[in-house]
């Protein structure tokens, strides 16, 4: 019986025994990383289509990109990866990348400039959900042969107008910008699908790991790439097991069945802090929790009413009770660690101030409905809002539904108030400025459902133009200052009350080193892990 069989057998026995202590502690092999995580959101492992959190974790470790993040130095921002360098044309529209020599795909094929061009054109042609991350630069099926070109060992992309170079490069760190092996993918093409069906369950990358198997709602297994250009990873195999319950993840970790537990609730986190042989690591993630007020509502469209509602939220009380260790107060649309992020949180629970603002607005009590997804933390936030809004004479009804049900109403502008979360699509400030503070056409006919400002019927009061200017500003420091200014106005005037930023606590075995969950800007990295 090999070590992997022993490991899985011990874990299975643990499940059968439930909470009964095992007489012998299990131990994962020294060259294997075993993780418990909720991975039932994965629908595909094609980088041109994957748009889920768990899928991004897998694909970050399989596919190289032109530029990428060093897991041991995320603060440094994007770094050269499959491209060793790049230059920008005088007009700022064309970026030319010189490929790194000697890098191979898992197949043994060399990584070429042609593979980069194929990968980007494939994204445009397939036009899957996350394709906007690249097509927002003007790439279309009609022009992609002229705007994405190869010359020897270089590949050039030409955008429809000048953008901040940092914006373009940040987008190229996204999952969808993973570079695939053209020869392998096209050998598995069916009916002109560019290998899309095959890549759902197979891989064709050059990264630290290749995909050995994905069993939906069960597990993902990765195998180390011995020819990875940064060196063969110490963890020869990575196994991510789907474990739904926090208590089960904690039990498996404390018994030694797994090395990492990714989905722990606050009580299990505190329990692990007291256990031997394990520890808690915490990382700030990019996800924000917010409420937003529909500007079609006659009372919610009044500026003083919006201000009043922001003073009727018990930020500190929620942070220190049921959200403890999972969220921290943050009242700005750019997550901490992003270019342009600020830490100003001017609002706190102040019922008397809220009452005064409501009186000035001529509002004496009202009844509102908030759409809430059926998830524990969101229901608890909704109940807290019910209590604090009532202190100022506002009756708040919770309309609870599935994520699909609530989002459908939100996108149709049918909710008074929406309570939900938003996560960045790529690690650039425009990913959030371009949805919270950008709405060029506020008409119902526009159907700009991807823009949060549009969903709330908010015309942004000039922030649309400021956001458009910031995304093309080439000077980094000037661009940063522009986002500071946009957020100051946004906090004061917008129909959004951004409340919290996500903190992810993970339980890890004390012998695991070098694990990075990706912070607020990227996904987890396994290639730097050692034991």
C-alpha positions in Angstrom: 0.0 0.0 0.0 1.6 3.4 -1.0 1.5 6.5 1.1 -1.3 8.1 -0.8 -3.5 5.0 -0.3 -2.7 4.9 3.4 -3.6 8.6 3.7 -6.9 8.3 1.9 -7.7 5.2 3.9 -7.0 6.8 7.2 -9.2 9.9 6.2 -12.0 7.6 5.1 -11.8 5.8 8.4 -11.9 9.1 10.2 -15.2 10.0 8.4 -16.6 6.6 9.4 -15.7 7.1 13.1 -17.0 10.7 13.1 -15.7 12.5 16.2 -14.2 9.4 17.8 -10.5 9.9 18.4 -8.2 7.7 16.4 -5.5 5.8 18.4 -2.8 6.7 15.9 -2.4 10.2 14.3 -2.4 10.2 10.6 0.3 12.1 8.8 0.4 13.3 5.2 3.6 12.4 3.2 6.5 14.9 3.4 6.3 15.6 -0.3 2.5 15.9 -0.6 0.1 18.8 0.3 -3.4 17.8 1.2 -6.1 20.5 1.5 -9.7 20.6 2.5 -11.7 23.2 0.7 -15.2 23.8 -0.7 -14.6 23.2 -4.4 -18.1 22.5 -5.6 -18.2 25.8 -7.5 -15.8 24.5 -10.2 -17.6 24.1 -13.5 -14.6 23.9 -15.8 -10.8 24.0 -15.7 -10.4 25.8 -19.1 -8.7 29.1 -18.3 -10.7 30.8 -21.1 -13.9 29.9 -19.2 -13.3 29.4 -15.5 -14.6 32.2 -13.4 -15.0 30.7 -9.9 -12.8 31.1 -6.8 -11.9 27.4 -6.5 -11.1 27.1 -10.2 -8.8 30.1 -10.0 -6.8 28.4 -7.2 -6.3 25.4 -9.4 -5.4 27.2 -12.6 -3.0 29.6 -11.0 -0.7 26.6 -10.4 -1.1 25.1 -13.9 -0.8 27.9 -16.4 2.0 30.5 -16.8 1.2 34.0 -17.9 3.1 36.7 -19.6 3.3 38.5 -16.2 2.5 37.1 -12.8 2.8 37.5 -9.0 5.6 36.1 -6.9 3.8 34.3 -4.0 6.6 35.2 -1.6 6.5 38.9 -2.5 2.9 39.9 -3.6 3.6 43.5 -2.6 6.0 43.8 -5.5 3.1 43.6 -7.9 3.2 42.0 -11.3 6.6 40.5 -12.4 7.9 38.9 -15.6 6.8 35.3 -16.0 6.7 33.7 -19.5 7.7 37.1 -20.9 11.1 38.1 -19.7 10.6 41.8 -20.7 8.3 44.2 -22.5 8.3 47.6 -24.2 5.5 50.1 -24.8 5.1 52.1 -28.0 5.3 55.9 -28.0 1.5 56.2 -28.4 1.0 53.8 -25.4 -1.3 51.5 -27.4 1.1 48.6 -28.3 2.9 46.4 -25.7 5.6 44.1 -27.2 6.6 41.1 -25.0 9.9 39.2 -25.5 9.4 35.6 -24.5 11.6 33.8 -21.9 13.9 31.2 -23.6 13.8 27.6 -22.6 10.4 27.3 -21.0 8.4 24.1 -21.9 4.8 23.1 -21.6 4.0 19.9 -19.7 3.8 18.2 -23.1 7.5 19.0 -23.7 6.6 21.5 -26.4 8.4 24.9 -26.2 6.4 27.9 -25.0 6.4 30.2 -28.1 5.1 33.6 -28.9 2.6 31.8 -31.2 1.1 30.1 -28.2 0.5 33.4 -26.5 -1.2 34.8 -29.6 -3.3 31.6 -29.9 -4.3 31.8 -26.2 -5.5 35.4 -26.4 -7.3 34.9 -29.8 -8.9 31.8 -28.4 -10.4 33.8 -25.5 -11.8 36.3 -28.0 -13.2 33.7 -30.3 -14.8 31.6 -27.5 -16.3 34.7 -25.9 -17.0 33.0 -22.5 -18.1 34.9 -19.4 -14.6 36.2 -18.3 -13.6 37.2 -21.9 -14.4 40.9 -21.1 -11.1 41.1 -19.2 -9.3 41.0 -22.5 -12.0 42.2 -25.0 -12.4 45.5 -23.0 -9.2 46.6 -24.8 -10.9 46.4 -28.2 -10.0 42.9 -29.3 -12.7 41.4 -31.6 -12.9 38.3 -33.8 -12.7 40.7 -36.8 -9.6 42.5 -35.7 -7.6 40.1 -33.6 -5.3 39.0 -36.3 -4.1 42.6 -36.6 -4.2 43.5 -32.9 -2.5 40.4 -31.6 0.7 39.6 -33.6 3.9 37.6 -33.5 7.3 38.5 -34.8 9.9 35.9 -34.0 10.3 35.6 -30.2 8.0 38.5 -29.5 4.2 38.9 -29.3 2.5 42.3 -29.5 -0.9 43.5 -28.4 -2.4 46.7 -29.7 -5.3 48.2 -27.7 -8.1 50.4 -29.1 -6.8 53.4 -27.3 -4.1 54.3 -24.8 -4.6 52.8 -21.3 -2.5 52.9 -18.2 0.1 50.3 -18.9 -0.3 49.0 -15.3 -4.0 48.4 -16.1 -3.3 46.3 -19.1 -0.6 44.3 -17.3 -2.7 43.7 -14.2 -5.4 42.3 -16.5 -2.8 39.9 -17.9 -2.3 38.3 -14.5 -6.0 37.1 -14.5 -6.9 33.5 -14.9 -8.1 34.0 -18.4 -4.7 35.2 -19.5 -3.2 31.7 -18.8 -1.1 30.6 -21.8 -2.1 27.2 -23.3 -0.2 24.8 -25.5 -1.6 25.4 -29.0 -0.5 22.0 -30.4 -1.9 20.0 -27.6 -5.2 22.0 -27.4 -5.8 21.8 -31.1 -5.1 18.1 -31.2 -8.1 17.8 -28.9 -10.4 20.2 -30.8 -14.0 19.0 -31.5 -16.3 20.8 -33.9 -14.3 24.0 -33.8 -14.5 24.4 -30.0 -10.7 25.3 -29.7 -10.4 22.4 -27.3 -12.9 23.9 -24.8 -14.6 20.6 -23.9 -11.3 18.8 -23.5 -9.8 21.5 -21.3 -12.6 21.3 -18.9 -11.0 18.2 -17.4 -7.5 18.3 -18.8 -4.6 20.7 -18.8 -2.1 22.1 -21.3 0.0 24.5 -19.4 3.6 25.2 -18.4 3.1 26.0 -14.7 4.4 24.3 -11.6 1.7 21.6 -11.8 -0.3 19.6 -14.3 -3.8 18.4 -13.7 -4.0 14.7 -12.9 -7.7 14.6 -12.1 -10.8 16.6 -11.2 -13.7 14.7 -9.7 -16.6 17.3 -9.4 -17.6 17.9 -5.8 -15.0 15.4 -4.7 -11.3 16.3 -5.4 -8.7 17.9 -7.6 -5.2 16.2 -7.9 -2.2 18.1 -9.2 1.2 16.6 -10.1 4.4 18.6 -9.9 6.1 19.7 -13.2 9.8 18.5 -13.0 10.7 21.0 -15.7 9.1 24.0 -14.1 11.4 26.9 -15.1 11.6 28.2 -11.5 12.5 24.7 -10.2 10.6 21.5 -9.5 8.2 22.1 -6.5 8.9 20.4 -3.2 5.3 19.2 -3.0 5.2 16.5 -5.7 1.5 16.1 -5.4 -1.3 18.5 -4.3 -4.7 17.0 -3.4 -7.6 19.4 -2.8 -10.6 17.5 -1.2 -14.1 18.9 -1.2 -15.1 19.1 2.5 -18.2 21.2 3.0 -18.4 21.5 6.8 -16.1 23.6 8.9 -16.2 21.2 11.9 -15.1 18.3 9.6 -12.2 20.3 8.2 -11.1 21.2 11.7 -11.3 17.5 12.8 -9.3 16.3 9.8 -6.6 19.0 10.4 -6.3 18.2 14.1 -6.0 14.5 13.4 -3.3 15.1 10.7 -5.4 13.8 7.8 -4.9 17.1 5.9 -2.3 19.9 5.9 -4.6 22.9 5.3 -8.3 23.7 6.2 -9.6 26.6 4.0 -13.2 27.1 5.2 -13.3 27.5 9.0 -15.9 29.4 10.9 -14.9 31.7 13.8 -15.6 29.1 16.5 -13.4 26.5 14.7 -10.7 29.0 14.2 -10.6 29.7 17.9 -10.6 26.0 18.6 -7.6 25.4 16.3 -5.6 28.2 18.0 -5.7 26.0 21.1 -4.7 22.8 19.4 -1.2 21.3 19.2 0.6 20.9 15.9 -1.6 23.3 14.0 -1.8 27.1 13.6 -4.0 29.7 12.0 -2.9 31.9 9.1 -5.0 34.9 8.1 -4.9 36.8 4.8 -6.8 39.8 3.6 -8.8 39.0 0.5 -10.4 41.3 -2.1 -14.1 40.5 -1.4 -16.3 43.3 -0.1 -19.6 43.1 1.7 -22.0 46.1 0.9 -25.5 47.3 0.7 -26.8 49.5 -2.0 -29.9 51.6 -2.4 -32.0 51.8 -5.5 -32.1 55.4 -6.8 -35.5 54.9 -8.4 -37.0 54.8 -4.9 -38.4 58.3 -4.1 -37.0 58.4 -0.6 -33.7 56.5 -1.2 -32.8 59.0 -3.9 -32.5 61.8 -1.3 -28.9 62.5 -0.4 -29.6 63.0 3.3 -31.5 59.7 3.5 -28.4 57.9 2.0 -26.2 59.5 4.6 -28.6 58.5 7.3 -28.6 54.9 6.4 -24.8 54.8 6.5 -25.1 55.9 10.1 -27.6 53.2 10.9 -25.1 50.3 10.3 -23.4 48.7 13.4 -20.1 48.1 11.6 -18.1 47.6 14.8 -20.8 45.5 16.5 -21.0 43.0 13.6 -17.2 42.9 13.1 -16.7 42.0 16.8 -19.4 39.4 17.0 -20.7 37.1 14.3 -18.2 38.4 11.7 -15.2 38.2 14.0 -12.1 36.9 12.3 -13.9 36.8 8.9 -14.5 40.4 7.9 -13.0 43.8 8.9 -14.7 47.2 8.6 -13.8 48.8 5.2 -15.9 51.6 3.7 -14.3 52.0 0.3 -14.7 50.3 -3.0 -11.0 49.5 -3.5 -9.9 46.7 -1.3 -6.9 47.2 0.9 -3.6 46.5 -0.9 -4.9 47.8 -4.3 -3.4 50.8 -6.0 -5.4 53.8 -4.8 -6.8 52.0 -1.7 -7.6 54.2 1.4 -8.3 53.3 5.0 -10.8 56.1 5.8 -13.9 54.7 7.5 -15.9 57.8 8.5 -19.2 56.1 9.3 -20.2 54.4 12.6 -23.5 53.6 14.2 -25.0 57.0 15.2 -28.8 56.8 15.6 -29.3 60.4 16.7 -27.4 61.7 13.7 -29.3 59.4 11.4 -32.6 60.6 12.8 -31.6 64.3 12.3 -30.6 63.6 8.7 -33.9 61.8 8.0 -35.8 64.8 9.6 -33.9 67.2 7.3 -34.9 65.1 4.3 -38.6 65.2 5.4 -38.8 61.4 6.1 -40.7 60.3 9.1 -40.6 56.5 9.1 -40.7 54.2 6.0 -40.8 50.6 5.1 -38.1 49.1 2.8 -37.2 45.6 1.5 -33.7 44.3 1.3 -32.8 41.4 -1.0 -30.6 38.8 0.8 -29.0 35.6 -0.4 -29.7 32.6 1.8 -26.3 32.4 3.5 -25.7 32.5 7.2 -23.4 35.6 7.4 -25.6 37.6 5.1 -28.8 36.7 7.0 -27.1 37.8 10.2 -26.0 41.1 8.6 -29.6 41.6 7.4 -31.0 41.0 10.9 -28.5 43.5 12.4 -29.7 46.1 9.8 -33.3 45.4 10.7 -32.5 46.1 14.4 -30.6 49.3 13.8 -32.8 50.7 11.1 -35.8 50.2 13.4 -34.1 52.5 15.9 -34.7 55.4 13.5 -38.3 54.3 12.6 -37.5 52.3 9.4 -39.1 48.9 9.0 -36.7 46.7 7.0 -38.1 43.5 5.5 -35.8 40.7 4.4 -36.5 39.2 1.1 -34.5 35.9 1.2 -33.8 33.8 -1.8 -31.1 31.9 -3.7 -28.2 33.8 -5.1 -29.8 33.5 -8.6 -33.2 34.8 -7.4 -31.8 37.8 -5.5 -29.4 38.7 -8.3 -32.1 38.5 -10.9 -34.1 41.2 -9.1 -31.0 43.3 -8.4 -30.0 43.3 -12.1 -33.6 44.2 -13.0 -33.5 47.2 -10.6 -36.4 45.8 -8.7 -35.0 45.8 -5.1 -35.2 48.7 -2.7 -31.9 47.6 -1.1 -29.5 44.9 -2.0 -27.1 43.2 0.5 -24.3 41.2 -1.1 -20.6 40.7 -1.8 -18.4 41.8 -4.7 -15.0 40.4 -5.6 -12.5 41.9 -8.0 -12.1 40.3 -11.4 -8.5 41.4 -11.8 -5.9 43.1 -9.6 -6.3 46.7 -10.9 -8.3 49.6 -9.4 -10.5 49.8 -12.5 -12.0 46.4 -11.7 -14.0 48.1 -9.0 -14.0 51.7 -10.0 -15.4 50.6 -13.4 -18.5 49.1 -11.7 -19.1 51.0 -8.5 -18.4 54.5 -9.9 -18.9 54.1 -13.7 -22.3 54.3 -15.5 -22.2 56.0 -18.9 -25.8 55.2 -19.7 -28.2 55.2 -16.8 -31.3 54.4 -19.0 -33.3 51.2 -18.5 -32.7 50.5 -22.1 -28.9 50.3 -21.6 -29.3 47.0 -19.6 -25.7 47.5 -18.3 -26.3 44.7 -15.7 -22.6 44.2 -15.2 -22.2 47.7 -13.7 -23.2 48.0 -10.0 -23.9 51.7 -10.5 -26.4 50.9 -13.2 -28.1 48.2 -11.2 -28.9 50.9 -8.6 -29.9 53.5 -11.2 -27.2 55.9 -10.1 -25.8 58.3 -12.7 -22.6 58.7 -10.5 -22.6 62.6 -10.5 -19.4 63.0 -12.5 -17.5 59.9 -11.3 -18.0 58.1 -14.6 -15.8 60.7 -16.3 -13.3 60.6 -13.5 -13.1 56.8 -13.6 -12.6 56.9 -17.4 -9.8 59.4 -17.0 -8.1 57.4 -14.2 -7.9 54.2 -16.3 -5.9 55.9 -19.0 -3.6 57.9 -16.8 0.0 56.6 -17.3 1.6 58.2 -14.3 1.2 55.7 -11.4 1.3 58.3 -8.6 -1.2 60.6 -10.4 -3.5 57.6 -11.0 -3.4 56.6 -7.4 -4.3 60.2 -6.3 -7.2 60.1 -8.8 -8.7 57.0 -7.1 -8.3 58.6 -3.7 -10.4 61.6 -4.9 -13.0 59.3 -6.6 -13.5 57.3 -3.4 -13.8 60.4 -1.2 -16.7 61.6 -3.3 -18.1 58.0 -3.6 -18.2 57.5 0.2 -20.1 60.8 0.7 -22.6 60.8 -2.2 -23.1 57.2 -3.5 -26.0 54.9 -2.8 -23.5 52.3 -1.7 -22.5 51.6 1.9 -19.4 49.4 1.6 -19.2 47.8 5.0 -16.5 45.1 5.2 -13.5 43.4 3.5 -13.0 39.7 3.7 -10.3 38.1 5.9 -9.7 34.4 5.2 -8.5 32.4 8.1 -6.9 29.0 7.3 -5.8 26.3 9.6 -2.5 24.8 8.6 -0.2 22.1 10.0 2.8 23.7 11.8 5.3 22.0 9.5 3.8 23.7 6.3 5.8 26.7 5.2 5.6 29.0 2.2 1.9 28.8 1.6 0.3 31.9 0.2 -3.5 32.2 -0.3 -3.1 35.0 -2.8 -4.0 38.0 -0.7 -6.5 40.4 -2.2 -5.0 40.2 -5.7 -4.6 36.6 -6.9 -5.2 33.0 -6.0 -3.4 30.4 -3.9 0.2 29.2 -4.9 1.5 25.8 -4.1 4.9 25.8 -5.8 6.6 27.7 -2.9 5.3 25.3 -0.2 7.7 23.2 1.8 7.5 21.0 4.9 
